[in-house]
Amino acid sequence: MSASSKEEITLYVFPLPEVVFFPTSSLPLNIFEPRYLQMVEDSERTKNQIAVAFTDPLDEFNLEDLNLVVGYGEPNVAVRREDGSRVILLQGRGKARLRRVLQKEPYLICLADVVEEVADVTPSNRFALNRYKGMVFKWLESNIQDEKQRSVIVGNLRSTQALLECFAMSLIRDADIRQTFLELNSSDERVLFLNGIY
């Protein structure tokens, strides 16, 4: 694959209005609708991953060129209930730009381009990054009372991307701003974006 070509993948799309799923995170989902239970089973069988769409692409976008950025991940079934419903933990694996609809029913399947992140932060943004790191740690100390759980979260913040995405999930309340943050492709862009807000 040449440097200019993009990796295309097929994603099963789970529209969750106002939910932004970041590649370095995990998202618990309570799945009970038959079509989404089928999606989880199909994902396990085909190894196609599940994307969480901030809005329903069928309602909002031109179906030939969606251009919606989503986080996607691998579903891990945590609980299987007697009524057939499941609780899954969607483990983030990456970010993609939905390009076109391949199937609408029983659930949405899209062709997407993988979006690569640029993780490095330039020296001029290091001070701000450290400030945001301090804000995340302060938020965790105030909001996650269980010390073991807090330690696990801190242990997962090894990369700049994970730290910045934890900041977005914890401290940015507006879903539209979170979505804009997801769409930025470098840690430098994200630090500059936060500088304009905080």
JOTASUL-V917729 format. One record per residue. RES is the residue in one letter. PHI is phi as a letter, one per 40 degrees, with the letter a starting at -180 (none if undefined). PSI is psi in whole degrees, -180 to 180 (none if undefined). NEAR is the number of other ideal C-beta (glycine too) atoms within 10 Angstrom. Layout:
[[RES:PHI:PSI:NEAR] [RES:PHI:PSI:NEAR]]
//
This chain:
[[M:none:129:6] [S:c:164:5] [A:c:-28:4] [S:c:-17:5] [S:c:154:8] [K:b:145:15] [E:c:125:12] [E:c:140:11] [I:b:159:17] [T:b:129:13] [L:b:140:24] [Y:c:133:22] [V:b:124:26] [F:b:102:25] [P:c:123:18] [L:b:94:15] [P:d:133:10] [E:g:6:11] [V:b:126:17] [V:b:122:26] [F:b:119:26] [F:c:145:22] [P:d:-26:20] [T:c:8:21] [S:b:175:18] [S:b:142:13] [L:b:116:21] [P:c:135:10] [L:b:135:20] [N:c:109:11] [I:b:120:21] [F:b:-23:13] [E:c:135:11] [P:d:-41:12] [R:c:-34:12] [Y:c:-28:20] [L:c:-40:16] [Q:c:-40:14] [M:d:-46:22] [V:c:-45:21] [E:c:-43:13] [D:c:-37:16] [S:c:-42:20] [E:c:-39:14] [R:c:-45:8] [T:c:-17:10] [K:g:8:8] [N:c:138:17] [Q:c:166:21] [I:b:129:26] [A:b:145:29] [V:b:120:21] [A:c:129:28] [F:c:-25:23] [T:a:165:18] [D:c:110:14] [P:d:-29:23] [L:c:-25:14] [D:c:-29:8] [E:b:-21:12] [F:b:160:17] [N:c:121:10] [L:c:-16:12] [E:c:-20:8] [D:a:84:10] [L:c:-51:23] [N:g:33:12] [L:b:129:22] [V:c:133:22] [V:b:153:30] [G:c:146:26] [Y:b:160:26] [G:a:-178:23] [E:b:128:16] [P:c:132:22] [N:b:119:12] [V:c:121:13] [A:c:-40:11] [V:a:132:11] [R:b:119:11] [R:c:161:11] [E:c:-31:5] [D:c:2:7] [G:g:-17:10] [S:c:163:15] [R:a:154:19] [V:b:124:14] [I:b:157:24] [L:b:113:15] [L:c:111:25] [Q:c:116:14] [G:d:137:20] [R:b:-20:17] [G:i:-171:20] [K:b:143:24] [A:a:161:25] [R:b:115:16] [L:c:134:23] [R:b:-51:17] [R:a:157:15] [V:c:130:18] [L:c:-31:13] [Q:a:140:12] [K:b:-33:11] [E:b:147:7] [P:c:-12:13] [Y:a:166:20] [L:c:130:24] [I:b:132:19] [C:b:151:24] [L:c:137:15] [A:a:156:28] [D:b:129:17] [V:c:137:15] [V:b:120:18] [E:c:142:12] [E:c:145:19] [V:b:112:14] [A:c:-25:13] [D:c:145:9] [V:b:130:19] [T:c:154:12] [P:d:-33:6] [S:c:-18:10] [N:b:0:20] [R:c:-41:11] [F:c:-47:9] [A:c:-42:15] [L:d:-43:20] [N:c:-35:12] [R:c:-44:13] [Y:c:-34:21] [K:c:-44:16] [G:c:-39:10] [M:c:-40:15] [V:c:-47:20] [F:c:-38:16] [K:c:-42:11] [W:c:-45:14] [L:c:-42:17] [E:c:-37:12] [S:c:-29:8] [N:b:-19:9] [I:b:98:16] [Q:c:-34:8] [D:c:116:9] [E:c:-37:9] [K:c:-44:8] [Q:c:-42:11] [R:c:-40:15] [S:c:-38:12] [V:c:-45:11] [I:c:-47:17] [V:c:-40:16] [G:c:-26:8] [N:c:-2:14] [L:c:44:19] [R:c:-26:10] [S:b:158:13] [T:c:-42:21] [Q:d:-46:19] [A:c:-41:18] [L:c:-48:23] [L:c:-37:27] [E:c:-33:26] [C:c:-41:23] [F:d:-49:22] [A:c:-44:24] [M:c:-35:17] [S:c:-39:15] [L:b:-12:15] [I:c:114:18] [R:c:-32:7] [D:c:122:11] [A:c:-35:14] [D:c:-40:12] [I:c:-39:14] [R:c:-43:20] [Q:c:-43:20] [T:d:-42:15] [F:c:-43:22] [L:d:-38:21] [E:c:-18:17] [L:c:139:19] [N:b:3:14] [S:a:153:17] [S:c:-35:22] [D:c:-46:18] [E:c:-39:15] [R:c:-41:26] [V:c:-45:23] [L:c:-40:15] [F:c:-46:17] [L:c:-35:22] [N:d:-32:12] [G:c:-14:6] [I:b:-40:10] [Y:b:none:12]]
//
